[in-house]
Amino acid sequence: MTQRMNQLKEEISGLFEACTTTAEQLKLVDTLQHLSIDHHFNTQILAVLSSIHGTEFNSTCLHEVSLRFRLLRQQGFWVSPDEFNRFKDENGNFNVDDTNDARGLLSLYNAAYLFTHGEAWWKDLYSEVGLTYSRDRVVECYLWSYTAYYEKEYSRARMILAKIIVLIILTDDTYDVRATLEECRKFNEAIQRWEESAITLLPEYLKKFYHKLMNTFKEFEDELKPHEKCRVAFSIKAFQILSSNYLQEAEWFHGDHKPRFKDQVKVSTVCSGAPFASVGLLVGMGDDVATKEALEWAIGCTDAVKAFAEVTRFMNDLASFKRGRNKMDVATYVECYMNEQNVTSEVALTKIGSFVDDAWKTLNQRARNFAMSMMIIFLEQKDGYTNSKVLEETLKNQFVKHIPL
């Protein structure tokens, strides 16, 4: 019996050499998996799929593209969901011919289990909603979330937080870069009302964004269990607080007003997004962490949350001062401190740096992990978020390159 088994294994091993096209190789791997004997050929399967992953594949067969997508993702290889765009029309719907392809649709159905939360979400938000004036930094946003909780069991919490960080950046850029003062006021009014009818207040380019904002929070709710859904109300409230403070900064800028240093700290630490993100840290967590008391603690901007916000904003402003702020940004802490204390930039930079050191001492562990990302994003007082080239190698090492074993 053992001799016969070894003989069959040798014959099947020979099939890997006999298959000369990608389609044939995919079919062989799929067949072995369906027969539940693939574990006998792990080495050969890995070699074949590695080769397939590195080879261009231009098939117009929905079955083959879906099969390749599923097999590669199952093995841990990244494949973009954009592979399926070739089967869609200009409206994003699958072509009629493909909807009549029963085998192809079944393969697509099986492949759909390997999609991850949020795919196509950013493309829809950034391009179709029309926010091309904002910084396209979804990977950097995920890195921020990843530093807070990298553990596998926190994948739901990590994806929710990553989306919250994206919303912070898009809203910030809307207030800073695109909207007039009157549009800022209307946008904030709509956010405070938080109802579909408020969309009539907004200019056309903001209507889709506002609708997407509301839908995204609804998606958060759908991700949660029935007894967890109340957490979304806390995150909406935190977002409304953030928006109000963005409006205050816009009022200062358009009114050419230079706030006192303490007033700048009070408003701009909220505008860092850290208090909202602190609530976001909890939304997708387990019941032992995301208690009502914890959510109230986060939204109340307690000492640890305030310290997190200070680390975030102070380091951001140190980098912004070095590179030069955008023309519609409110004055940085460095500039406010220089003007109010009548000191040089070197003295102000040193002082702000000491504020960062003080804030670190107040942070708790999970917030500290999240705040540590600031040391990566703003390393050596460079803005790695706005100038993402600074982070390119870090991102590749973290998410793209394989660790040699």
N, C-alpha and C positions, 0 to 999 in steps of 0.2 A: 504493500500500500504506500509506504513512504517513497519507494523507488518510483512508483507511478506518479505520485504527487510532484516529485522533483522533476520528472520528465515533462509534465504539463507546465510547470513553472518555467522551465527552459524554453518551451515552445511559445508561451505567452511573452516571455522576455524578448524573444525574437521579433514579435510583432511591433515592438517599439522601434526597432530598426527598419522594419518593413513599411511603417507608416511614413510617407514622405511629405504629406501636406498637413497644414495646421488643422483642417477639418477632420482628417483621418485620425490625427493624434488626439483631438478633443473627443471624438467618438469612442476611441479605445479607452481613455481614462474614464469617461462617463459609464461605459459598459462594465468596466472592472468595479466601479463603485456600486452600480446597481446589483451586481452579483455578490457584493460584500466580500470580495477577495482582494481589494485594492491594498490592504495592509501588507500583503506579500510583496508588493512592488513599490514601496514608498520611495525608494531611492530613484527608480526610473521615472516615476510620476513627477517627483520634484524637479528632476532634470528637464523633463519635457515641458512642464509648465513654466519653468524659468526661461526656457528658450522661447516659448510662445509669448510670454510677457514682454520679452525684449524684441519681438518681431512685429513689424507693422502688419495690421490686419484690416483689409478693406472690403471684407465680404458684405454683400447686400442681402444676405440671407438672415432673417430675423432669428431663426433657430440657432444658427451658428454663432451669431454675435451674442445672443443671450446665454448660450452654453459656455462660451469663452468667458463671459463676464462672471458667471456663477462659479465655474471651476477655479478661476484665478483668485477670486475673492475668498472662496472657501479655503484656499491654500495660504491666504494672508497677503496676496499681491494686490496692490492698489490698481483699480481700473476706474476711470472716470465714467459717471453716468451719462456724460455727453456722447458716449459711444452710440446711444440710441437716438440721437438727434437726426441721424440720417434717415430714419423711418418716419419722421414727423413732417407735417406741413408747416406753413408760415405761422399758423395759429397755435402751434405746439401740440396738435392732435395727431394721432397715428394715421398714416395713409390708409385709404379704404382697402387697397389690395392686401395690406398687412393684417387688417382686422378680419379678413377672410382666411388667413393662414392659421389653421387650428394648431398645427405642430409648433409653429413659431410663437403663437400666443401662450401655449402651455409652457414652453421654455422660458418665455418672458415672465410668466407667473412665478415659476420656480426661482428665477433670477431675482425677482423683486424682494425675496426674503433676505437678500444680501445687501439691499440698500440700507443706508444709515439715516438716522434722524437729521433732517435739515437739508438733504440734497435737493438741489435746485432752488432752495429757500433764498440763499444769498443772491443768486443770479436773478431771481424774480424781483427781489427787493431792490437791488442795485440798478439793474438795467431797465426792466419793464416798468417799474414804478417811477423811474426817471430821476434817480438821485446820483447822477453821474458827476455832480459837483463835489461829492463827498469822497473821502479817502477809501480806496478799495483795499481793505486790510483784514479780510475775514480770517486768514491763517494766523495773523498776529493776535486777533481777538481770541482765537482758540488757544493760543499759547498762554495768554493770560489766565484763561479758565483752567487750563491744564496744570498750571503751577499751584492752583488752589486745591485741586484733587485729581491726581493722576491715577488713583486706584480704579481697577476695572469695575468694581461694584458701584462706583459713583458716576457711571456713564450718563445716566439720565440727568443728574444734577450738573454735570460738566457741560452738556449740550445746552441746557436751559441757560446757564450762566454765560456761555459763549454768545448766545443770541442776545442776552441782555446787554452785554458789552458792545455788540454791534449796534444795538438801538441807541446806546449812549453816544457812540461816535457819530452816527447818522444825525441824531437830534442836535448834538453839539455843532456839527458842521452846517446844519440848516440855519441855526441861530447866528453862527459866526460868519458864514461865507455867503449864503444865498439870500436869506430873507431880509426885507426892509424892516424898519422898526414897526410899522403898522402891521406887516405880515407876522412879525414875531408876537405882537400882542394878540392877534387873532388866533394864531397857532396855540399859544398858551391858553387862551380862553376855551378853545375846543378841547384841549387836553384836560382842563379842569372840569369841563362838563362831562366828558367821557361818554358820549352817546352818538349814535349814528347821525342824528339830525344836525349835529354841530359841524358836519362836513361842509354845509352851505356857507360857513364863515370863511372858508379857505380859498386861496387862489388855486387854479387848476393843478399846478405842479405839486401842491401839498395834499390834494384830496386823496390821491392814491396812497401816499405815504401814511396819512392819518388812518385810512381804512386798513392798511397793512399792519399798522401799530395795534389796532384793536383786535385784528385777527390773530396776531402773534400771541397776545396775552390769552386769547381764547384757546390757542393751541397749547399753551402752558397748562391751562386748566384741563384740557383733554388728556394730557400726559399723566395727570395726577389721579390718584384714587379718590373716591367720593369724600372721604373724611379729610383729604389733603387739599381739596380745592379752595378752601378759605385762604390759603397762602397767597393766591393770586391777587386778592384784594390788597394785601400788604404791599405787593410789588407794584401795583397800579398807583397806590398812594405815594410810594417812594418815587415813582416816575413823575408824578404830578409835582412833588416838592422840587425835584430836579429841574423840571421845566420852568417853574416860577423863578428859580435862581438864575437860570439861563436868561430869562427875560430881564432880570435886574441887571445883569452884565451888559445886555444889549442896550438898555436904557442909559447906562453909564457911558458906553461907547458912543452912541449916537448923540448924546448930550454933551460930549467932550468933557465928561466929569472925571476927575481923578479922586477916587475914594481914599479915605484914610486907611492906613495899613490894617488896622483891626477890622474895619468894615470889609476890606478886600478879603481878608482871611475867612471871615464868617460866611461870605457868599461863595467865594471861589473854591473853598474846600468841598462844598456841596456840589459845585459845578465840575469837580474832578470826576464825579460819577461814583466815587467810592461808597457813599452812604446807600445809594441805590443798589450797587453791586453787593454790598454787605447783606441786604435783604435777598438779593438774587442767589447768594451763596447758599441760602437755606431752602429755597423753594423746592428743589428737587431731592433734598436729602431725606433720610429715614425719620421715622416718628421719634426716635430717641434724641435726635438733634433739632429737627425743625418743629419745636414746640411753639405754642402761642407766646409764651414768655420770651423765647429766643427771638421771635419775629418782632415783638414789641421792643425788645432790647436793641435790635438792629435799626429799626425805623426811628427810634428815639435818639439816634446819633450820640450814643454814650461815649465815654472816654476812649475806649478801644476803637470804635468806629471813627470817631473824630481823628484819632491818631493815624489810622489807616488813610483817611482822607488827606491829612496833612502830608504824610509821606508821598502820596500820589501827586498832590498838587505842587508841593514844594520842589520835588524832583523834576516834574514837568516844566515848571517855570524856570528852574536853573538851566535846563536844556533849551527852552524857548528863548531865554535871554542871550544864550551863547550863539544860537543860529539866527536870531532875529525873528520877532513875532510876526504873524500875518497882519495885513493892514487893518483887518476888522477885529483883531483880538483886543480885549481889554488889557490895560497895563499889567505887567507881571508884578509878582511880589518884589522882585529885585528893584524894579523901577519905583514902585511905591515906597519902599524902604529908603532908597537913595534920596528921593524927593523930600520925604517927611523928616528924615534924620540928617539930611545934608551931608551925606557921606559918599565916598567913591564906590564904584562898582565892585572893587575887590573887597572892601569892607562888607558891603551888602551881601555878596556871594558867600562870604565866610559866615555871616550871621544866619542866613537862610539855611546853610549847611548844618549849623548847630541846631536849628529847629528840627531838621530831619532826624538828627541823632536823638533828640529828646523824645520825638514821637515814637521811635522804634521801641523805646523802653516801656511803652504803654500797651503795645499790641499783644493780643492773645494768639494762640498757636495757629488756628486755621486762617485768621485774617493775616497773621504774619507770613504764612506761606504765600498767600495771594499778593501781599505787599512786596514780597521778595522779587516778584516779577519786575517791579520798578527798577531794581538793580540791574536787570537784564535789558529792559526796554530803554532806560536812560543811562546806560553805562558811560562813565566818563563825561557826563553832562551832554550826551548826544541824544537827539530825539529819534530813537529807533523805530517809533511807530510812524511818524510822518515820513521819515527817510528809511524805508524798510530795507534798503540795501545793507544797512548796518546789521540787521538781524538775519540776513539771508543764510549765512553759514550755520548759525545757531538753529534755524528752522530745519535746514537740511539734515543736520546731525541728529535732531530730535525726532523727526517724523519721516525722513526719506531714506537716508543711508542705513544699510543693515550693519549691525554690530558684528564684526568678525569673531568667529568662535574657533 
